Amino acid sequence: MDQLNHSSILLTKYHFSEIISISKQRAPNEACGIIAGEGSSSKRIYEISNTLHSPVEYLMDPEEMVRVFWEMEKNNWDAVAFFHSHPASPPIPSPTDLERNFYPDTPYLIVGREGTNWIVRGFFLGRTDFQEIRVIIR
């Protein structure tokens, strides 16, 4: 499915809370994972280990990603979006996020901090720029 046709990502309230919870638990390091589902709607959240164990960048564990992609295929799910956190900064794509955009047709959710609040924003990432998309909680 061509993800570029989607201008929004639909998360259940539970999945939204789960992404926030994973991000809080992994702080001060960045958390990361995959949102699986159908079309632009979430069906399951998969946390993937950040092999860099870093507060300013992430790299998803490739073996875990393969296992998740196999399970998604078994369930006829797509990668609705990837997510990662910015535990000490706002949820805006960094130059590193743009540079390491290995899946340009799949949206990214970034969970970041604005003061004491955790905020989630969605984006399509290019190599040098990004376009924000809506994140709808249902």
Biotite code that builds the C-alpha atoms (Angstrom):
import biotite.structure as struc

atoms = struc.array([
    struc.Atom([0.000, 0.000, 0.000], chain_id="A", res_id=1, res_name="MET", atom_name="CA", element="C"),
    struc.Atom([1.293, 3.459, -0.869], chain_id="A", res_id=2, res_name="ASP", atom_name="CA", element="C"),
    struc.Atom([1.565, 5.273, 2.460], chain_id="A", res_id=3, res_name="GLN", atom_name="CA", element="C"),
    struc.Atom([1.993, 8.631, 0.687], chain_id="A", res_id=4, res_name="LEU", atom_name="CA", element="C"),
    struc.Atom([-1.772, 8.668, 0.110], chain_id="A", res_id=5, res_name="ASN", atom_name="CA", element="C"),
    struc.Atom([-2.347, 8.977, 3.856], chain_id="A", res_id=6, res_name="HIS", atom_name="CA", element="C"),
    struc.Atom([-2.459, 12.435, 5.358], chain_id="A", res_id=7, res_name="SER", atom_name="CA", element="C"),
    struc.Atom([-3.100, 11.148, 8.873], chain_id="A", res_id=8, res_name="SER", atom_name="CA", element="C"),
    struc.Atom([-2.372, 8.292, 11.235], chain_id="A", res_id=9, res_name="ILE", atom_name="CA", element="C"),
    struc.Atom([-5.190, 6.821, 13.318], chain_id="A", res_id=10, res_name="LEU", atom_name="CA", element="C"),
    struc.Atom([-4.164, 5.524, 16.745], chain_id="A", res_id=11, res_name="LEU", atom_name="CA", element="C"),
    struc.Atom([-6.409, 3.951, 19.339], chain_id="A", res_id=12, res_name="THR", atom_name="CA", element="C"),
    struc.Atom([-6.281, 5.645, 22.738], chain_id="A", res_id=13, res_name="LYS", atom_name="CA", element="C"),
    struc.Atom([-4.563, 2.534, 24.071], chain_id="A", res_id=14, res_name="TYR", atom_name="CA", element="C"),
    struc.Atom([-1.858, 2.586, 21.386], chain_id="A", res_id=15, res_name="HIS", atom_name="CA", element="C"),
    struc.Atom([-1.301, 6.310, 21.893], chain_id="A", res_id=16, res_name="PHE", atom_name="CA", element="C"),
    struc.Atom([-0.839, 5.722, 25.638], chain_id="A", res_id=17, res_name="SER", atom_name="CA", element="C"),
    struc.Atom([1.433, 2.751, 24.940], chain_id="A", res_id=18, res_name="GLU", atom_name="CA", element="C"),
    struc.Atom([3.776, 4.845, 22.759], chain_id="A", res_id=19, res_name="ILE", atom_name="CA", element="C"),
    struc.Atom([3.958, 7.552, 25.433], chain_id="A", res_id=20, res_name="ILE", atom_name="CA", element="C"),
    struc.Atom([4.584, 4.930, 28.135], chain_id="A", res_id=21, res_name="SER", atom_name="CA", element="C"),
    struc.Atom([7.397, 3.254, 26.162], chain_id="A", res_id=22, res_name="ILE", atom_name="CA", element="C"),
    struc.Atom([9.007, 6.658, 25.591], chain_id="A", res_id=23, res_name="SER", atom_name="CA", element="C"),
    struc.Atom([8.843, 7.550, 29.292], chain_id="A", res_id=24, res_name="LYS", atom_name="CA", element="C"),
    struc.Atom([10.206, 4.145, 30.363], chain_id="A", res_id=25, res_name="GLN", atom_name="CA", element="C"),
    struc.Atom([13.220, 4.353, 28.039], chain_id="A", res_id=26, res_name="ARG", atom_name="CA", element="C"),
    struc.Atom([14.115, 7.955, 28.942], chain_id="A", res_id=27, res_name="ALA", atom_name="CA", element="C"),
    struc.Atom([16.690, 9.378, 29.110], chain_id="A", res_id=28, res_name="PRO", atom_name="CA", element="C"),
    struc.Atom([17.485, 7.248, 26.011], chain_id="A", res_id=29, res_name="ASN", atom_name="CA", element="C"),
    struc.Atom([15.483, 7.375, 22.809], chain_id="A", res_id=30, res_name="GLU", atom_name="CA", element="C"),
    struc.Atom([12.815, 4.714, 22.391], chain_id="A", res_id=31, res_name="ALA", atom_name="CA", element="C"),
    struc.Atom([11.795, 3.329, 19.013], chain_id="A", res_id=32, res_name="CYS", atom_name="CA", element="C"),
    struc.Atom([9.353, 0.948, 17.392], chain_id="A", res_id=33, res_name="GLY", atom_name="CA", element="C"),
    struc.Atom([6.844, 0.100, 14.714], chain_id="A", res_id=34, res_name="ILE", atom_name="CA", element="C"),
    struc.Atom([3.116, 0.810, 14.550], chain_id="A", res_id=35, res_name="ILE", atom_name="CA", element="C"),
    struc.Atom([1.469, -2.076, 12.698], chain_id="A", res_id=36, res_name="ALA", atom_name="CA", element="C"),
    struc.Atom([-2.001, -1.996, 11.247], chain_id="A", res_id=37, res_name="GLY", atom_name="CA", element="C"),
    struc.Atom([-4.218, -1.707, 8.229], chain_id="A", res_id=38, res_name="GLU", atom_name="CA", element="C"),
    struc.Atom([-4.131, 1.336, 5.998], chain_id="A", res_id=39, res_name="GLY", atom_name="CA", element="C"),
    struc.Atom([-3.438, 4.209, 8.364], chain_id="A", res_id=40, res_name="SER", atom_name="CA", element="C"),
    struc.Atom([-5.057, 2.607, 11.459], chain_id="A", res_id=41, res_name="SER", atom_name="CA", element="C"),
    struc.Atom([-3.065, 1.047, 14.291], chain_id="A", res_id=42, res_name="SER", atom_name="CA", element="C"),
    struc.Atom([-3.585, -2.587, 15.293], chain_id="A", res_id=43, res_name="LYS", atom_name="CA", element="C"),
    struc.Atom([-0.476, -3.182, 17.414], chain_id="A", res_id=44, res_name="ARG", atom_name="CA", element="C"),
    struc.Atom([2.565, -1.358, 18.788], chain_id="A", res_id=45, res_name="ILE", atom_name="CA", element="C"),
    struc.Atom([5.928, -3.101, 18.650], chain_id="A", res_id=46, res_name="TYR", atom_name="CA", element="C"),
    struc.Atom([8.744, -1.683, 20.734], chain_id="A", res_id=47, res_name="GLU", atom_name="CA", element="C"),
    struc.Atom([12.119, -2.330, 19.100], chain_id="A", res_id=48, res_name="ILE", atom_name="CA", element="C"),
    struc.Atom([15.369, -2.086, 21.074], chain_id="A", res_id=49, res_name="SER", atom_name="CA", element="C"),
    struc.Atom([17.512, 0.966, 20.419], chain_id="A", res_id=50, res_name="ASN", atom_name="CA", element="C"),
    struc.Atom([20.904, -0.647, 19.788], chain_id="A", res_id=51, res_name="THR", atom_name="CA", element="C"),
    struc.Atom([22.662, 2.708, 20.312], chain_id="A", res_id=52, res_name="LEU", atom_name="CA", element="C"),
    struc.Atom([21.309, 3.172, 23.873], chain_id="A", res_id=53, res_name="HIS", atom_name="CA", element="C"),
    struc.Atom([21.573, 6.915, 23.278], chain_id="A", res_id=54, res_name="SER", atom_name="CA", element="C"),
    struc.Atom([19.618, 9.966, 24.470], chain_id="A", res_id=55, res_name="PRO", atom_name="CA", element="C"),
    struc.Atom([20.100, 11.700, 21.095], chain_id="A", res_id=56, res_name="VAL", atom_name="CA", element="C"),
    struc.Atom([19.804, 8.999, 18.406], chain_id="A", res_id=57, res_name="GLU", atom_name="CA", element="C"),
    struc.Atom([18.433, 5.543, 17.772], chain_id="A", res_id=58, res_name="TYR", atom_name="CA", element="C"),
    struc.Atom([18.988, 2.518, 15.586], chain_id="A", res_id=59, res_name="LEU", atom_name="CA", element="C"),
    struc.Atom([16.355, -0.207, 15.654], chain_id="A", res_id=60, res_name="MET", atom_name="CA", element="C"),
    struc.Atom([17.661, -3.717, 16.332], chain_id="A", res_id=61, res_name="ASP", atom_name="CA", element="C"),
    struc.Atom([17.599, -5.406, 12.890], chain_id="A", res_id=62, res_name="PRO", atom_name="CA", element="C"),
    struc.Atom([16.854, -8.906, 14.211], chain_id="A", res_id=63, res_name="GLU", atom_name="CA", element="C"),
    struc.Atom([13.852, -7.632, 16.162], chain_id="A", res_id=64, res_name="GLU", atom_name="CA", element="C"),
    struc.Atom([12.653, -5.745, 13.080], chain_id="A", res_id=65, res_name="MET", atom_name="CA", element="C"),
    struc.Atom([12.785, -8.922, 10.973], chain_id="A", res_id=66, res_name="VAL", atom_name="CA", element="C"),
    struc.Atom([10.736, -10.823, 13.580], chain_id="A", res_id=67, res_name="ARG", atom_name="CA", element="C"),
    struc.Atom([8.174, -8.014, 13.702], chain_id="A", res_id=68, res_name="VAL", atom_name="CA", element="C"),
    struc.Atom([7.923, -7.790, 9.897], chain_id="A", res_id=69, res_name="PHE", atom_name="CA", element="C"),
    struc.Atom([7.323, -11.573, 9.735], chain_id="A", res_id=70, res_name="TRP", atom_name="CA", element="C"),
    struc.Atom([4.562, -11.314, 12.335], chain_id="A", res_id=71, res_name="GLU", atom_name="CA", element="C"),
    struc.Atom([3.043, -8.359, 10.527], chain_id="A", res_id=72, res_name="MET", atom_name="CA", element="C"),
    struc.Atom([3.051, -10.285, 7.253], chain_id="A", res_id=73, res_name="GLU", atom_name="CA", element="C"),
    struc.Atom([1.371, -13.259, 8.966], chain_id="A", res_id=74, res_name="LYS", atom_name="CA", element="C"),
    struc.Atom([-1.413, -10.907, 10.130], chain_id="A", res_id=75, res_name="ASN", atom_name="CA", element="C"),
    struc.Atom([-1.659, -9.046, 6.795], chain_id="A", res_id=76, res_name="ASN", atom_name="CA", element="C"),
    struc.Atom([-0.662, -5.806, 8.507], chain_id="A", res_id=77, res_name="TRP", atom_name="CA", element="C"),
    struc.Atom([1.374, -2.942, 7.120], chain_id="A", res_id=78, res_name="ASP", atom_name="CA", element="C"),
    struc.Atom([3.888, -0.701, 8.824], chain_id="A", res_id=79, res_name="ALA", atom_name="CA", element="C"),
    struc.Atom([1.501, 2.186, 9.475], chain_id="A", res_id=80, res_name="VAL", atom_name="CA", element="C"),
    struc.Atom([4.377, 4.237, 10.918], chain_id="A", res_id=81, res_name="ALA", atom_name="CA", element="C"),
    struc.Atom([7.656, 4.047, 12.756], chain_id="A", res_id=82, res_name="PHE", atom_name="CA", element="C"),
    struc.Atom([8.053, 5.888, 16.049], chain_id="A", res_id=83, res_name="PHE", atom_name="CA", element="C"),
    struc.Atom([10.876, 7.149, 18.184], chain_id="A", res_id=84, res_name="HIS", atom_name="CA", element="C"),
    struc.Atom([11.284, 9.586, 21.032], chain_id="A", res_id=85, res_name="SER", atom_name="CA", element="C"),
    struc.Atom([13.169, 12.778, 21.690], chain_id="A", res_id=86, res_name="HIS", atom_name="CA", element="C"),
    struc.Atom([13.218, 12.527, 25.492], chain_id="A", res_id=87, res_name="PRO", atom_name="CA", element="C"),
    struc.Atom([14.824, 15.928, 26.080], chain_id="A", res_id=88, res_name="ALA", atom_name="CA", element="C"),
    struc.Atom([13.560, 17.956, 23.127], chain_id="A", res_id=89, res_name="SER", atom_name="CA", element="C"),
    struc.Atom([10.422, 18.793, 21.126], chain_id="A", res_id=90, res_name="PRO", atom_name="CA", element="C"),
    struc.Atom([8.998, 16.263, 18.645], chain_id="A", res_id=91, res_name="PRO", atom_name="CA", element="C"),
    struc.Atom([10.548, 17.781, 15.522], chain_id="A", res_id=92, res_name="ILE", atom_name="CA", element="C"),
    struc.Atom([12.665, 15.759, 13.063], chain_id="A", res_id=93, res_name="PRO", atom_name="CA", element="C"),
    struc.Atom([16.391, 16.265, 13.598], chain_id="A", res_id=94, res_name="SER", atom_name="CA", element="C"),
    struc.Atom([18.986, 16.342, 10.805], chain_id="A", res_id=95, res_name="PRO", atom_name="CA", element="C"),
    struc.Atom([19.959, 12.801, 11.882], chain_id="A", res_id=96, res_name="THR", atom_name="CA", element="C"),
    struc.Atom([16.314, 11.674, 11.580], chain_id="A", res_id=97, res_name="ASP", atom_name="CA", element="C"),
    struc.Atom([16.228, 12.999, 8.018], chain_id="A", res_id=98, res_name="LEU", atom_name="CA", element="C"),
    struc.Atom([19.595, 11.513, 7.099], chain_id="A", res_id=99, res_name="GLU", atom_name="CA", element="C"),
    struc.Atom([18.643, 8.050, 8.416], chain_id="A", res_id=100, res_name="ARG", atom_name="CA", element="C"),
    struc.Atom([15.214, 7.966, 6.826], chain_id="A", res_id=101, res_name="ASN", atom_name="CA", element="C"),
    struc.Atom([15.443, 4.417, 5.449], chain_id="A", res_id=102, res_name="PHE", atom_name="CA", element="C"),
    struc.Atom([11.699, 4.111, 4.737], chain_id="A", res_id=103, res_name="TYR", atom_name="CA", element="C"),
    struc.Atom([10.647, 7.322, 2.936], chain_id="A", res_id=104, res_name="PRO", atom_name="CA", element="C"),
    struc.Atom([7.160, 6.024, 2.046], chain_id="A", res_id=105, res_name="ASP", atom_name="CA", element="C"),
    struc.Atom([6.266, 5.305, 5.675], chain_id="A", res_id=106, res_name="THR", atom_name="CA", element="C"),
    struc.Atom([5.354, 8.044, 8.174], chain_id="A", res_id=107, res_name="PRO", atom_name="CA", element="C"),
    struc.Atom([7.244, 8.615, 11.412], chain_id="A", res_id=108, res_name="TYR", atom_name="CA", element="C"),
    struc.Atom([5.804, 9.573, 14.767], chain_id="A", res_id=109, res_name="LEU", atom_name="CA", element="C"),
    struc.Atom([8.073, 11.460, 17.108], chain_id="A", res_id=110, res_name="ILE", atom_name="CA", element="C"),
    struc.Atom([7.342, 11.610, 20.819], chain_id="A", res_id=111, res_name="VAL", atom_name="CA", element="C"),
    struc.Atom([9.033, 14.606, 22.379], chain_id="A", res_id=112, res_name="GLY", atom_name="CA", element="C"),
    struc.Atom([9.079, 16.859, 25.382], chain_id="A", res_id=113, res_name="ARG", atom_name="CA", element="C"),
    struc.Atom([7.643, 20.325, 25.579], chain_id="A", res_id=114, res_name="GLU", atom_name="CA", element="C"),
    struc.Atom([8.222, 21.365, 29.164], chain_id="A", res_id=115, res_name="GLY", atom_name="CA", element="C"),
    struc.Atom([6.896, 18.526, 31.303], chain_id="A", res_id=116, res_name="THR", atom_name="CA", element="C"),
    struc.Atom([4.417, 17.334, 28.653], chain_id="A", res_id=117, res_name="ASN", atom_name="CA", element="C"),
    struc.Atom([5.001, 14.505, 26.202], chain_id="A", res_id=118, res_name="TRP", atom_name="CA", element="C"),
    struc.Atom([3.735, 15.407, 22.716], chain_id="A", res_id=119, res_name="ILE", atom_name="CA", element="C"),
    struc.Atom([3.284, 13.153, 19.655], chain_id="A", res_id=120, res_name="VAL", atom_name="CA", element="C"),
    struc.Atom([3.568, 14.501, 16.110], chain_id="A", res_id=121, res_name="ARG", atom_name="CA", element="C"),
    struc.Atom([3.537, 12.708, 12.749], chain_id="A", res_id=122, res_name="GLY", atom_name="CA", element="C"),
    struc.Atom([5.723, 13.354, 9.710], chain_id="A", res_id=123, res_name="PHE", atom_name="CA", element="C"),
    struc.Atom([6.745, 12.191, 6.276], chain_id="A", res_id=124, res_name="PHE", atom_name="CA", element="C"),
    struc.Atom([10.502, 12.615, 6.157], chain_id="A", res_id=125, res_name="LEU", atom_name="CA", element="C"),
    struc.Atom([12.625, 13.534, 3.172], chain_id="A", res_id=126, res_name="GLY", atom_name="CA", element="C"),
    struc.Atom([16.411, 13.718, 3.114], chain_id="A", res_id=127, res_name="ARG", atom_name="CA", element="C"),
    struc.Atom([16.454, 17.469, 3.733], chain_id="A", res_id=128, res_name="THR", atom_name="CA", element="C"),
    struc.Atom([12.919, 18.389, 4.767], chain_id="A", res_id=129, res_name="ASP", atom_name="CA", element="C"),
    struc.Atom([9.715, 17.010, 6.250], chain_id="A", res_id=130, res_name="PHE", atom_name="CA", element="C"),
    struc.Atom([5.952, 17.354, 6.020], chain_id="A", res_id=131, res_name="GLN", atom_name="CA", element="C"),
    struc.Atom([3.746, 17.147, 9.086], chain_id="A", res_id=132, res_name="GLU", atom_name="CA", element="C"),
    struc.Atom([0.689, 14.888, 9.061], chain_id="A", res_id=133, res_name="ILE", atom_name="CA", element="C"),
    struc.Atom([-2.159, 14.590, 11.527], chain_id="A", res_id=134, res_name="ARG", atom_name="CA", element="C"),
    struc.Atom([-2.198, 12.089, 14.357], chain_id="A", res_id=135, res_name="VAL", atom_name="CA", element="C"),
    struc.Atom([-5.803, 11.232, 15.220], chain_id="A", res_id=136, res_name="ILE", atom_name="CA", element="C"),
    struc.Atom([-6.635, 9.482, 18.498], chain_id="A", res_id=137, res_name="ILE", atom_name="CA", element="C"),
    struc.Atom([-9.805, 7.393, 18.433], chain_id="A", res_id=138, res_name="ARG", atom_name="CA", element="C"),
])
